[in-house]
Amino acid sequence: MSAQTKTHPLTRTAVFVCAFLIMTLDAFGLGSDYPNDRPVTGAQIKSWPDGMLNLVDSSDRAHGFWVNSEEIFFFAGSVTNFSGFYFAR
């Protein structure tokens, strides 16, 4: 067998592995839920503006989750309730 015949499958495999790794770079991530019955904790709360932790830990929180560096919270109530909290700071 010649040297060119031996390297052909190796080259094809290397190209396939590189293409697979490039395609899956954006597919890896972390995420979790914030349980409603427990206060929100973690390193991310240090970068929040003043008053944000009070809002997030209120009893009106319906659901919360984080994915990578994004945190999303849902609240139950009216716009008046939210405005009352926001302007009371």
PDB file with one MODEL, atoms N, CA, C and O in Angstrom:
MODEL        1
ATOM      1  N   MET A   1       0.834  -1.180   0.000  1.00  0.00           N
ATOM      2  CA  MET A   1       0.000   0.000   0.000  1.00  0.00           C
ATOM      3  C   MET A   1       0.874   1.238   0.000  1.00  0.00           C
ATOM      4  O   MET A   1       1.879   1.299   0.709  1.00  0.00           O
ATOM      5  N   SER A   2       0.496   2.209  -0.785  1.00  0.00           N
ATOM      6  CA  SER A   2       1.300   3.433  -0.859  1.00  0.00           C
ATOM      7  C   SER A   2       0.952   4.359   0.308  1.00  0.00           C
ATOM      8  O   SER A   2      -0.065   4.183   0.978  1.00  0.00           O
ATOM      9  N   ALA A   3       1.820   5.348   0.536  1.00  0.00           N
ATOM     10  CA  ALA A   3       1.619   6.299   1.635  1.00  0.00           C
ATOM     11  C   ALA A   3       0.367   7.147   1.400  1.00  0.00           C
ATOM     12  O   ALA A   3      -0.311   7.523   2.356  1.00  0.00           O
ATOM     13  N   GLN A   4       0.058   7.449   0.143  1.00  0.00           N
ATOM     14  CA  GLN A   4      -1.124   8.252  -0.157  1.00  0.00           C
ATOM     15  C   GLN A   4      -2.399   7.491   0.193  1.00  0.00           C
ATOM     16  O   GLN A   4      -3.353   8.102   0.676  1.00  0.00           O
ATOM     17  N   THR A   5      -2.447   6.211  -0.029  1.00  0.00           N
ATOM     18  CA  THR A   5      -3.614   5.395   0.282  1.00  0.00           C
ATOM     19  C   THR A   5      -3.821   5.310   1.789  1.00  0.00           C
ATOM     20  O   THR A   5      -4.966   5.283   2.239  1.00  0.00           O
ATOM     21  N   LYS A   6      -2.757   5.267   2.580  1.00  0.00           N
ATOM     22  CA  LYS A   6      -2.877   5.166   4.038  1.00  0.00           C
ATOM     23  C   LYS A   6      -3.358   6.483   4.658  1.00  0.00           C
ATOM     24  O   LYS A   6      -4.095   6.460   5.644  1.00  0.00           O
ATOM     25  N   THR A   7      -2.961   7.611   4.105  1.00  0.00           N
ATOM     26  CA  THR A   7      -3.329   8.888   4.708  1.00  0.00           C
ATOM     27  C   THR A   7      -4.721   9.364   4.294  1.00  0.00           C
ATOM     28  O   THR A   7      -5.287  10.233   4.957  1.00  0.00           O
ATOM     29  N   HIS A   8      -5.274   8.830   3.239  1.00  0.00           N
ATOM     30  CA  HIS A   8      -6.583   9.268   2.770  1.00  0.00           C
ATOM     31  C   HIS A   8      -7.677   9.046   3.821  1.00  0.00           C
ATOM     32  O   HIS A   8      -8.409   9.992   4.111  1.00  0.00           O
ATOM     33  N   PRO A   9      -7.830   7.861   4.406  1.00  0.00           N
ATOM     34  CA  PRO A   9      -8.852   7.685   5.449  1.00  0.00           C
ATOM     35  C   PRO A   9      -8.578   8.546   6.684  1.00  0.00           C
ATOM     36  O   PRO A   9      -9.519   9.029   7.315  1.00  0.00           O
ATOM     37  N   LEU A  10      -7.317   8.744   7.035  1.00  0.00           N
ATOM     38  CA  LEU A  10      -6.983   9.571   8.181  1.00  0.00           C
ATOM     39  C   LEU A  10      -7.372  11.028   7.928  1.00  0.00           C
ATOM     40  O   LEU A  10      -7.892  11.691   8.826  1.00  0.00           O
ATOM     41  N   THR A  11      -7.130  11.527   6.733  1.00  0.00           N
ATOM     42  CA  THR A  11      -7.502  12.892   6.380  1.00  0.00           C
ATOM     43  C   THR A  11      -9.011  13.063   6.405  1.00  0.00           C
ATOM     44  O   THR A  11      -9.516  14.061   6.919  1.00  0.00           O
ATOM     45  N   ARG A  12      -9.723  12.115   5.862  1.00  0.00           N
ATOM     46  CA  ARG A  12     -11.186  12.175   5.846  1.00  0.00           C
ATOM     47  C   ARG A  12     -11.744  12.176   7.271  1.00  0.00           C
ATOM     48  O   ARG A  12     -12.679  12.919   7.571  1.00  0.00           O
ATOM     49  N   THR A  13     -11.180  11.358   8.134  1.00  0.00           N
ATOM     50  CA  THR A  13     -11.616  11.308   9.529  1.00  0.00           C
ATOM     51  C   THR A  13     -11.327  12.623  10.243  1.00  0.00           C
ATOM     52  O   THR A  13     -12.169  13.116  10.994  1.00  0.00           O
ATOM     53  N   ALA A  14     -10.161  13.191  10.020  1.00  0.00           N
ATOM     54  CA  ALA A  14      -9.799  14.463  10.652  1.00  0.00           C
ATOM     55  C   ALA A  14     -10.735  15.586  10.202  1.00  0.00           C
ATOM     56  O   ALA A  14     -11.150  16.409  11.018  1.00  0.00           O
ATOM     57  N   VAL A  15     -11.065  15.624   8.920  1.00  0.00           N
ATOM     58  CA  VAL A  15     -11.986  16.640   8.408  1.00  0.00           C
ATOM     59  C   VAL A  15     -13.373  16.449   9.022  1.00  0.00           C
ATOM     60  O   VAL A  15     -14.015  17.430   9.397  1.00  0.00           O
ATOM     61  N   PHE A  16     -13.835  15.236   9.129  1.00  0.00           N
ATOM     62  CA  PHE A  16     -15.146  14.954   9.724  1.00  0.00           C
ATOM     63  C   PHE A  16     -15.186  15.389  11.187  1.00  0.00           C
ATOM     64  O   PHE A  16     -16.152  16.019  11.616  1.00  0.00           O
ATOM     65  N   VAL A  17     -14.158  15.064  11.948  1.00  0.00           N
ATOM     66  CA  VAL A  17     -14.112  15.431  13.368  1.00  0.00           C
ATOM     67  C   VAL A  17     -14.097  16.947  13.524  1.00  0.00           C
ATOM     68  O   VAL A  17     -14.810  17.481  14.374  1.00  0.00           O
ATOM     69  N   CYS A  18     -13.305  17.647  12.726  1.00  0.00           N
ATOM     70  CA  CYS A  18     -13.255  19.110  12.798  1.00  0.00           C
ATOM     71  C   CYS A  18     -14.601  19.724  12.430  1.00  0.00           C
ATOM     72  O   CYS A  18     -15.050  20.659  13.094  1.00  0.00           O
ATOM     73  N   ALA A  19     -15.247  19.223  11.397  1.00  0.00           N
ATOM     74  CA  ALA A  19     -16.557  19.737  10.986  1.00  0.00           C
ATOM     75  C   ALA A  19     -17.590  19.491  12.087  1.00  0.00           C
ATOM     76  O   ALA A  19     -18.414  20.363  12.362  1.00  0.00           O
ATOM     77  N   PHE A  20     -17.557  18.338  12.705  1.00  0.00           N
ATOM     78  CA  PHE A  20     -18.487  18.026  13.790  1.00  0.00           C
ATOM     79  C   PHE A  20     -18.288  18.971  14.972  1.00  0.00           C
ATOM     80  O   PHE A  20     -19.266  19.459  15.539  1.00  0.00           O
ATOM     81  N   LEU A  21     -17.060  19.233  15.347  1.00  0.00           N
ATOM     82  CA  LEU A  21     -16.779  20.128  16.466  1.00  0.00           C
ATOM     83  C   LEU A  21     -17.225  21.554  16.176  1.00  0.00           C
ATOM     84  O   LEU A  21     -17.754  22.228  17.060  1.00  0.00           O
ATOM     85  N   ILE A  22     -17.020  22.018  14.960  1.00  0.00           N
ATOM     86  CA  ILE A  22     -17.426  23.376  14.590  1.00  0.00           C
ATOM     87  C   ILE A  22     -18.945  23.495  14.602  1.00  0.00           C
ATOM     88  O   ILE A  22     -19.470  24.524  15.025  1.00  0.00           O
ATOM     89  N   MET A  23     -19.659  22.478  14.153  1.00  0.00           N
ATOM     90  CA  MET A  23     -21.121  22.525  14.116  1.00  0.00           C
ATOM     91  C   MET A  23     -21.731  22.503  15.512  1.00  0.00           C
ATOM     92  O   MET A  23     -22.818  23.048  15.702  1.00  0.00           O
ATOM     93  N   THR A  24     -21.080  21.900  16.484  1.00  0.00           N
ATOM     94  CA  THR A  24     -21.669  21.746  17.809  1.00  0.00           C
ATOM     95  C   THR A  24     -21.184  22.771  18.820  1.00  0.00           C
ATOM     96  O   THR A  24     -21.515  22.648  19.999  1.00  0.00           O
ATOM     97  N   LEU A  25     -20.417  23.775  18.418  1.00  0.00           N
ATOM     98  CA  LEU A  25     -19.909  24.757  19.368  1.00  0.00           C
ATOM     99  C   LEU A  25     -21.023  25.501  20.089  1.00  0.00           C
ATOM    100  O   LEU A  25     -20.916  25.732  21.293  1.00  0.00           O
ATOM    101  N   ASP A  26     -22.076  25.881  19.401  1.00  0.00           N
ATOM    102  CA  ASP A  26     -23.166  26.637  20.009  1.00  0.00           C
ATOM    103  C   ASP A  26     -24.194  25.748  20.703  1.00  0.00           C
ATOM    104  O   ASP A  26     -25.140  26.265  21.297  1.00  0.00           O
ATOM    105  N   ALA A  27     -24.041  24.462  20.647  1.00  0.00           N
ATOM    106  CA  ALA A  27     -25.039  23.560  21.206  1.00  0.00           C
ATOM    107  C   ALA A  27     -24.841  23.280  22.688  1.00  0.00           C
ATOM    108  O   ALA A  27     -25.750  22.761  23.336  1.00  0.00           O
ATOM    109  N   PHE A  28     -23.692  23.605  23.235  1.00  0.00           N
ATOM    110  CA  PHE A  28     -23.433  23.291  24.625  1.00  0.00           C
ATOM    111  C   PHE A  28     -23.812  24.483  25.502  1.00  0.00           C
ATOM    112  O   PHE A  28     -23.459  25.622  25.196  1.00  0.00           O
ATOM    113  N   GLY A  29     -24.525  24.219  26.579  1.00  0.00           N
ATOM    114  CA  GLY A  29     -24.929  25.286  27.484  1.00  0.00           C
ATOM    115  C   GLY A  29     -25.424  24.704  28.796  1.00  0.00           C
ATOM    116  O   GLY A  29     -25.602  23.493  28.929  1.00  0.00           O
ATOM    117  N   LEU A  30     -25.641  25.574  29.749  1.00  0.00           N
ATOM    118  CA  LEU A  30     -26.147  25.192  31.056  1.00  0.00           C
ATOM    119  C   LEU A  30     -27.455  25.912  31.310  1.00  0.00           C
ATOM    120  O   LEU A  30     -27.732  26.951  30.710  1.00  0.00           O
ATOM    121  N   GLY A  31     -28.253  25.357  32.196  1.00  0.00           N
ATOM    122  CA  GLY A  31     -29.505  25.996  32.561  1.00  0.00           C
ATOM    123  C   GLY A  31     -30.149  25.296  33.735  1.00  0.00           C
ATOM    124  O   GLY A  31     -29.827  24.149  34.046  1.00  0.00           O
ATOM    125  N   SER A  32     -31.063  25.999  34.386  1.00  0.00           N
ATOM    126  CA  SER A  32     -31.767  25.435  35.526  1.00  0.00           C
ATOM    127  C   SER A  32     -32.962  26.320  35.854  1.00  0.00           C
ATOM    128  O   SER A  32     -33.090  27.427  35.332  1.00  0.00           O
ATOM    129  N   ASP A  33     -33.833  25.821  36.721  1.00  0.00           N
ATOM    130  CA  ASP A  33     -34.997  26.570  37.179  1.00  0.00           C
ATOM    131  C   ASP A  33     -34.736  27.167  38.549  1.00  0.00           C
ATOM    132  O   ASP A  33     -33.912  26.670  39.316  1.00  0.00           O
ATOM    133  N   TYR A  34     -35.456  28.245  38.841  1.00  0.00           N
ATOM    134  CA  TYR A  34     -35.477  28.820  40.188  1.00  0.00           C
ATOM    135  C   TYR A  34     -36.787  28.376  40.840  1.00  0.00           C
ATOM    136  O   TYR A  34     -37.856  28.803  40.404  1.00  0.00           O
ATOM    137  N   PRO A  35     -36.732  27.536  41.867  1.00  0.00           N
ATOM    138  CA  PRO A  35     -37.972  27.110  42.524  1.00  0.00           C
ATOM    139  C   PRO A  35     -38.692  28.300  43.167  1.00  0.00           C
ATOM    140  O   PRO A  35     -38.049  29.194  43.718  1.00  0.00           O
ATOM    141  N   ASN A  36     -40.012  28.309  43.097  1.00  0.00           N
ATOM    142  CA  ASN A  36     -40.792  29.416  43.641  1.00  0.00           C
ATOM    143  C   ASN A  36     -40.783  29.462  45.164  1.00  0.00           C
ATOM    144  O   ASN A  36     -40.985  30.526  45.750  1.00  0.00           O
ATOM    145  N   ASP A  37     -40.554  28.333  45.806  1.00  0.00           N
ATOM    146  CA  ASP A  37     -40.631  28.292  47.265  1.00  0.00           C
ATOM    147  C   ASP A  37     -39.309  28.613  47.956  1.00  0.00           C
ATOM    148  O   ASP A  37     -39.227  28.551  49.183  1.00  0.00           O
ATOM    149  N   ARG A  38     -38.278  28.952  47.192  1.00  0.00           N
ATOM    150  CA  ARG A  38     -36.967  29.272  47.770  1.00  0.00           C
ATOM    151  C   ARG A  38     -36.455  30.585  47.209  1.00  0.00           C
ATOM    152  O   ARG A  38     -36.731  30.920  46.058  1.00  0.00           O
ATOM    153  N   PRO A  39     -35.696  31.345  48.029  1.00  0.00           N
ATOM    154  CA  PRO A  39     -35.112  32.596  47.498  1.00  0.00           C
ATOM    155  C   PRO A  39     -34.037  32.309  46.459  1.00  0.00           C
ATOM    156  O   PRO A  39     -33.415  31.247  46.459  1.00  0.00           O
ATOM    157  N   VAL A  40     -33.836  33.265  45.588  1.00  0.00           N
ATOM    158  CA  VAL A  40     -32.819  33.144  44.538  1.00  0.00           C
ATOM    159  C   VAL A  40     -31.446  33.409  45.154  1.00  0.00           C
ATOM    160  O   VAL A  40     -31.246  34.407  45.846  1.00  0.00           O
ATOM    161  N   THR A  41     -30.510  32.508  44.895  1.00  0.00           N
ATOM    162  CA  THR A  41     -29.146  32.663  45.394  1.00  0.00           C
ATOM    163  C   THR A  41     -28.176  32.408  44.253  1.00  0.00           C
ATOM    164  O   THR A  41     -28.561  31.871  43.214  1.00  0.00           O
ATOM    165  N   GLY A  42     -26.953  32.779  44.436  1.00  0.00           N
ATOM    166  CA  GLY A  42     -25.928  32.510  43.436  1.00  0.00           C
ATOM    167  C   GLY A  42     -25.058  33.719  43.186  1.00  0.00           C
ATOM    168  O   GLY A  42     -25.340  34.821  43.655  1.00  0.00           O
ATOM    169  N   ALA A  43     -24.004  33.493  42.442  1.00  0.00           N
ATOM    170  CA  ALA A  43     -23.038  34.558  42.166  1.00  0.00           C
ATOM    171  C   ALA A  43     -23.610  35.628  41.253  1.00  0.00           C
ATOM    172  O   ALA A  43     -23.146  36.768  41.280  1.00  0.00           O
ATOM    173  N   GLN A  44     -24.604  35.290  40.447  1.00  0.00           N
ATOM    174  CA  GLN A  44     -25.138  36.250  39.479  1.00  0.00           C
ATOM    175  C   GLN A  44     -25.855  37.411  40.156  1.00  0.00           C
ATOM    176  O   GLN A  44     -25.973  38.475  39.548  1.00  0.00           O
ATOM    177  N   ILE A  45     -26.339  37.255  41.390  1.00  0.00           N
ATOM    178  CA  ILE A  45     -27.099  38.332  42.020  1.00  0.00           C
ATOM    179  C   ILE A  45     -26.220  39.502  42.433  1.00  0.00           C
ATOM    180  O   ILE A  45     -26.731  40.587  42.708  1.00  0.00           O
ATOM    181  N   LYS A  46     -24.920  39.305  42.482  1.00  0.00           N
ATOM    182  CA  LYS A  46     -24.014  40.400  42.846  1.00  0.00           C
ATOM    183  C   LYS A  46     -23.983  41.486  41.782  1.00  0.00           C
ATOM    184  O   LYS A  46     -23.691  42.642  42.087  1.00  0.00           O
ATOM    185  N   SER A  47     -24.278  41.132  40.545  1.00  0.00           N
ATOM    186  CA  SER A  47     -24.225  42.118  39.455  1.00  0.00           C
ATOM    187  C   SER A  47     -25.586  42.765  39.185  1.00  0.00           C
ATOM    188  O   SER A  47     -25.692  43.611  38.297  1.00  0.00           O
ATOM    189  N   TRP A  48     -26.621  42.389  39.925  1.00  0.00           N
ATOM    190  CA  TRP A  48     -27.948  42.960  39.714  1.00  0.00           C
ATOM    191  C   TRP A  48     -28.032  44.373  40.276  1.00  0.00           C
ATOM    192  O   TRP A  48     -27.323  44.704  41.227  1.00  0.00           O
ATOM    193  N   PRO A  49     -28.889  45.207  39.698  1.00  0.00           N
ATOM    194  CA  PRO A  49     -29.082  46.554  40.243  1.00  0.00           C
ATOM    195  C   PRO A  49     -29.807  46.496  41.600  1.00  0.00           C
ATOM    196  O   PRO A  49     -30.431  45.493  41.947  1.00  0.00           O
ATOM    197  N   ASP A  50     -29.705  47.594  42.349  1.00  0.00           N
ATOM    198  CA  ASP A  50     -30.374  47.667  43.653  1.00  0.00           C
ATOM    199  C   ASP A  50     -31.874  47.444  43.487  1.00  0.00           C
ATOM    200  O   ASP A  50     -32.487  47.979  42.564  1.00  0.00           O
ATOM    201  N   GLY A  51     -32.454  46.663  44.372  1.00  0.00           N
ATOM    202  CA  GLY A  51     -33.887  46.411  44.356  1.00  0.00           C
ATOM    203  C   GLY A  51     -34.300  45.207  43.533  1.00  0.00           C
ATOM    204  O   GLY A  51     -35.418  44.715  43.690  1.00  0.00           O
ATOM    205  N   MET A  52     -33.431  44.719  42.659  1.00  0.00           N
ATOM    206  CA  MET A  52     -33.783  43.587  41.800  1.00  0.00           C
ATOM    207  C   MET A  52     -34.016  42.316  42.618  1.00  0.00           C
ATOM    208  O   MET A  52     -34.940  41.556  42.329  1.00  0.00           O
ATOM    209  N   LEU A  53     -33.194  42.082  43.627  1.00  0.00           N
ATOM    210  CA  LEU A  53     -33.354  40.879  44.444  1.00  0.00           C
ATOM    211  C   LEU A  53     -34.686  40.915  45.194  1.00  0.00           C
ATOM    212  O   LEU A  53     -35.326  39.876  45.357  1.00  0.00           O
ATOM    213  N   ASN A  54     -35.113  42.097  45.652  1.00  0.00           N
ATOM    214  CA  ASN A  54     -36.411  42.206  46.315  1.00  0.00           C
ATOM    215  C   ASN A  54     -37.544  41.855  45.367  1.00  0.00           C
ATOM    216  O   ASN A  54     -38.503  41.192  45.763  1.00  0.00           O
ATOM    217  N   LEU A  55     -37.444  42.289  44.136  1.00  0.00           N
ATOM    218  CA  LEU A  55     -38.466  41.977  43.141  1.00  0.00           C
ATOM    219  C   LEU A  55     -38.483  40.497  42.830  1.00  0.00           C
ATOM    220  O   LEU A  55     -39.551  39.886  42.786  1.00  0.00           O
ATOM    221  N   VAL A  56     -37.333  39.918  42.617  1.00  0.00           N
ATOM    222  CA  VAL A  56     -37.235  38.513  42.229  1.00  0.00           C
ATOM    223  C   VAL A  56     -37.702  37.597  43.362  1.00  0.00           C
ATOM    224  O   VAL A  56     -38.316  36.563  43.101  1.00  0.00           O
ATOM    225  N   ASP A  57     -37.422  37.960  44.603  1.00  0.00           N
ATOM    226  CA  ASP A  57     -37.821  37.125  45.732  1.00  0.00           C
ATOM    227  C   ASP A  57     -39.222  37.426  46.249  1.00  0.00           C
ATOM    228  O   ASP A  57     -39.604  36.921  47.305  1.00  0.00           O
ATOM    229  N   SER A  58     -39.994  38.232  45.535  1.00  0.00           N
ATOM    230  CA  SER A  58     -41.354  38.542  45.981  1.00  0.00           C
ATOM    231  C   SER A  58     -42.254  37.324  45.812  1.00  0.00           C
ATOM    232  O   SER A  58     -41.929  36.387  45.083  1.00  0.00           O
ATOM    233  N   SER A  59     -43.383  37.357  46.496  1.00  0.00           N
ATOM    234  CA  SER A  59     -44.316  36.218  46.441  1.00  0.00           C
ATOM    235  C   SER A  59     -45.071  36.162  45.124  1.00  0.00           C
ATOM    236  O   SER A  59     -45.772  35.184  44.864  1.00  0.00           O
ATOM    237  N   ASP A  60     -44.948  37.182  44.288  1.00  0.00           N
ATOM    238  CA  ASP A  60     -45.638  37.214  42.994  1.00  0.00           C
ATOM    239  C   ASP A  60     -44.890  36.469  41.901  1.00  0.00           C
ATOM    240  O   ASP A  60     -45.391  36.354  40.783  1.00  0.00           O
ATOM    241  N   ARG A  61     -43.697  35.959  42.203  1.00  0.00           N
ATOM    242  CA  ARG A  61     -42.919  35.260  41.173  1.00  0.00           C
ATOM    243  C   ARG A  61     -43.618  33.956  40.817  1.00  0.00           C
ATOM    244  O   ARG A  61     -43.845  33.108  41.680  1.00  0.00           O
ATOM    245  N   ALA A  62     -43.957  33.801  39.542  1.00  0.00           N
ATOM    246  CA  ALA A  62     -44.635  32.593  39.077  1.00  0.00           C
ATOM    247  C   ALA A  62     -43.642  31.529  38.618  1.00  0.00           C
ATOM    248  O   ALA A  62     -43.887  30.334  38.784  1.00  0.00           O
ATOM    249  N   HIS A  63     -42.523  31.961  38.042  1.00  0.00           N
ATOM    250  CA  HIS A  63     -41.531  31.010  37.540  1.00  0.00           C
ATOM    251  C   HIS A  63     -40.245  31.775  37.252  1.00  0.00           C
ATOM    252  O   HIS A  63     -40.267  32.980  37.006  1.00  0.00           O
ATOM    253  N   GLY A  64     -39.141  31.067  37.287  1.00  0.00           N
ATOM    254  CA  GLY A  64     -37.866  31.665  36.930  1.00  0.00           C
ATOM    255  C   GLY A  64     -36.905  30.592  36.441  1.00  0.00           C
ATOM    256  O   GLY A  64     -36.929  29.457  36.918  1.00  0.00           O
ATOM    257  N   PHE A  65     -36.064  30.959  35.493  1.00  0.00           N
ATOM    258  CA  PHE A  65     -35.051  30.019  35.012  1.00  0.00           C
ATOM    259  C   PHE A  65     -33.867  30.800  34.475  1.00  0.00           C
ATOM    260  O   PHE A  65     -33.958  32.001  34.222  1.00  0.00           O
ATOM    261  N   TRP A  66     -32.755  30.100  34.305  1.00  0.00           N
ATOM    262  CA  TRP A  66     -31.574  30.705  33.698  1.00  0.00           C
ATOM    263  C   TRP A  66     -31.003  29.740  32.678  1.00  0.00           C
ATOM    264  O   TRP A  66     -31.054  28.521  32.845  1.00  0.00           O
ATOM    265  N   VAL A  67     -30.456  30.318  31.613  1.00  0.00           N
ATOM    266  CA  VAL A  67     -29.766  29.575  30.571  1.00  0.00           C
ATOM    267  C   VAL A  67     -28.499  30.353  30.246  1.00  0.00           C
ATOM    268  O   VAL A  67     -28.550  31.508  29.824  1.00  0.00           O
ATOM    269  N   ASN A  68     -27.365  29.700  30.451  1.00  0.00           N
ATOM    270  CA  ASN A  68     -26.061  30.350  30.303  1.00  0.00           C
ATOM    271  C   ASN A  68     -26.013  31.596  31.178  1.00  0.00           C
ATOM    272  O   ASN A  68     -26.015  31.460  32.402  1.00  0.00           O
ATOM    273  N   SER A  69     -25.970  32.777  30.631  1.00  0.00           N
ATOM    274  CA  SER A  69     -25.883  33.982  31.467  1.00  0.00           C
ATOM    275  C   SER A  69     -27.188  34.769  31.481  1.00  0.00           C
ATOM    276  O   SER A  69     -27.228  35.871  32.029  1.00  0.00           O
ATOM    277  N   GLU A  70     -28.248  34.238  30.897  1.00  0.00           N
ATOM    278  CA  GLU A  70     -29.541  34.923  30.858  1.00  0.00           C
ATOM    279  C   GLU A  70     -30.443  34.400  31.970  1.00  0.00           C
ATOM    280  O   GLU A  70     -30.590  33.190  32.144  1.00  0.00           O
ATOM    281  N   GLU A  71     -31.047  35.320  32.721  1.00  0.00           N
ATOM    282  CA  GLU A  71     -31.993  34.963  33.764  1.00  0.00           C
ATOM    283  C   GLU A  71     -33.350  35.544  33.410  1.00  0.00           C
ATOM    284  O   GLU A  71     -33.463  36.725  33.083  1.00  0.00           O
ATOM    285  N   ILE A  72     -34.376  34.708  33.475  1.00  0.00           N
ATOM    286  CA  ILE A  72     -35.714  35.123  33.066  1.00  0.00           C
ATOM    287  C   ILE A  72     -36.673  34.774  34.196  1.00  0.00           C
ATOM    288  O   ILE A  72     -36.662  33.660  34.721  1.00  0.00           O
ATOM    289  N   PHE A  73     -37.504  35.750  34.558  1.00  0.00           N
ATOM    290  CA  PHE A  73     -38.478  35.563  35.627  1.00  0.00           C
ATOM    291  C   PHE A  73     -39.856  35.957  35.122  1.00  0.00           C
ATOM    292  O   PHE A  73     -39.995  36.876  34.315  1.00  0.00           O
ATOM    293  N   PHE A  74     -40.872  35.251  35.605  1.00  0.00           N
ATOM    294  CA  PHE A  74     -42.257  35.537  35.274  1.00  0.00           C
ATOM    295  C   PHE A  74     -42.987  35.855  36.572  1.00  0.00           C
ATOM    296  O   PHE A  74     -42.756  35.217  37.600  1.00  0.00           O
ATOM    297  N   PHE A  75     -43.861  36.837  36.516  1.00  0.00           N
ATOM    298  CA  PHE A  75     -44.584  37.278  37.698  1.00  0.00           C
ATOM    299  C   PHE A  75     -46.076  37.238  37.441  1.00  0.00           C
ATOM    300  O   PHE A  75     -46.527  37.448  36.315  1.00  0.00           O
ATOM    301  N   ALA A  76     -46.847  36.966  38.498  1.00  0.00           N
ATOM    302  CA  ALA A  76     -48.302  37.008  38.432  1.00  0.00           C
ATOM    303  C   ALA A  76     -48.758  38.311  39.077  1.00  0.00           C
ATOM    304  O   ALA A  76     -48.226  38.714  40.111  1.00  0.00           O
ATOM    305  N   GLY A  77     -49.718  38.954  38.483  1.00  0.00           N
ATOM    306  CA  GLY A  77     -50.230  40.207  39.030  1.00  0.00           C
ATOM    307  C   GLY A  77     -50.547  41.177  37.920  1.00  0.00           C
ATOM    308  O   GLY A  77     -50.508  40.836  36.738  1.00  0.00           O
ATOM    309  N   SER A  78     -50.854  42.369  38.312  1.00  0.00           N
ATOM    310  CA  SER A  78     -51.245  43.385  37.337  1.00  0.00           C
ATOM    311  C   SER A  78     -50.104  44.372  37.111  1.00  0.00           C
ATOM    312  O   SER A  78     -49.091  44.349  37.810  1.00  0.00           O
ATOM    313  N   VAL A  79     -50.289  45.219  36.137  1.00  0.00           N
ATOM    314  CA  VAL A  79     -49.314  46.264  35.851  1.00  0.00           C
ATOM    315  C   VAL A  79     -49.242  47.232  37.028  1.00  0.00           C
ATOM    316  O   VAL A  79     -48.176  47.775  37.321  1.00  0.00           O
ATOM    317  N   THR A  80     -50.351  47.447  37.691  1.00  0.00           N
ATOM    318  CA  THR A  80     -50.379  48.335  38.857  1.00  0.00           C
ATOM    319  C   THR A  80     -49.493  47.790  39.970  1.00  0.00           C
ATOM    320  O   THR A  80     -48.766  48.551  40.609  1.00  0.00           O
ATOM    321  N   ASN A  81     -49.544  46.480  40.209  1.00  0.00           N
ATOM    322  CA  ASN A  81     -48.684  45.872  41.227  1.00  0.00           C
ATOM    323  C   ASN A  81     -47.211  46.062  40.881  1.00  0.00           C
ATOM    324  O   ASN A  81     -46.407  46.420  41.742  1.00  0.00           O
ATOM    325  N   PHE A  82     -46.862  45.823  39.629  1.00  0.00           N
ATOM    326  CA  PHE A  82     -45.464  45.974  39.210  1.00  0.00           C
ATOM    327  C   PHE A  82     -45.028  47.433  39.310  1.00  0.00           C
ATOM    328  O   PHE A  82     -43.937  47.723  39.801  1.00  0.00           O
ATOM    329  N   SER A  83     -45.873  48.349  38.849  1.00  0.00           N
ATOM    330  CA  SER A  83     -45.540  49.775  38.922  1.00  0.00           C
ATOM    331  C   SER A  83     -45.404  50.220  40.368  1.00  0.00           C
ATOM    332  O   SER A  83     -44.531  51.027  40.686  1.00  0.00           O
ATOM    333  N   GLY A  84     -46.258  49.703  41.250  1.00  0.00           N
ATOM    334  CA  GLY A  84     -46.167  50.047  42.662  1.00  0.00           C
ATOM    335  C   GLY A  84     -44.833  49.625  43.262  1.00  0.00           C
ATOM    336  O   GLY A  84     -44.248  50.347  44.069  1.00  0.00           O
ATOM    337  N   PHE A  85     -44.357  48.450  42.861  1.00  0.00           N
ATOM    338  CA  PHE A  85     -43.043  48.015  43.353  1.00  0.00           C
ATOM    339  C   PHE A  85     -41.937  48.863  42.744  1.00  0.00           C
ATOM    340  O   PHE A  85     -41.025  49.300  43.447  1.00  0.00           O
ATOM    341  N   TYR A  86     -42.013  49.093  41.459  1.00  0.00           N
ATOM    342  CA  TYR A  86     -40.940  49.787  40.752  1.00  0.00           C
ATOM    343  C   TYR A  86     -40.762  51.216  41.264  1.00  0.00           C
ATOM    344  O   TYR A  86     -39.636  51.662  41.486  1.00  0.00           O
ATOM    345  N   PHE A  87     -41.861  51.923  41.449  1.00  0.00           N
ATOM    346  CA  PHE A  87     -41.761  53.329  41.841  1.00  0.00           C
ATOM    347  C   PHE A  87     -41.593  53.509  43.350  1.00  0.00           C
ATOM    348  O   PHE A  87     -41.329  54.620  43.808  1.00  0.00           O
ATOM    349  N   ALA A  88     -41.740  52.437  44.125  1.00  0.00           N
ATOM    350  CA  ALA A  88     -41.573  52.534  45.575  1.00  0.00           C
ATOM    351  C   ALA A  88     -40.107  52.499  45.979  1.00  0.00           C
ATOM    352  O   ALA A  88     -39.787  52.773  47.135  1.00  0.00           O
ATOM    353  N   ARG A  89     -39.197  52.166  45.044  1.00  0.00           N
ATOM    354  CA  ARG A  89     -37.777  52.059  45.403  1.00  0.00           C
ATOM    355  C   ARG A  89     -37.278  53.343  45.845  1.00  0.00           C
ATOM    356  O   ARG A  89     -36.103  53.462  46.192  1.00  0.00           O
TER     357      ARG A  89
ENDMDL
END
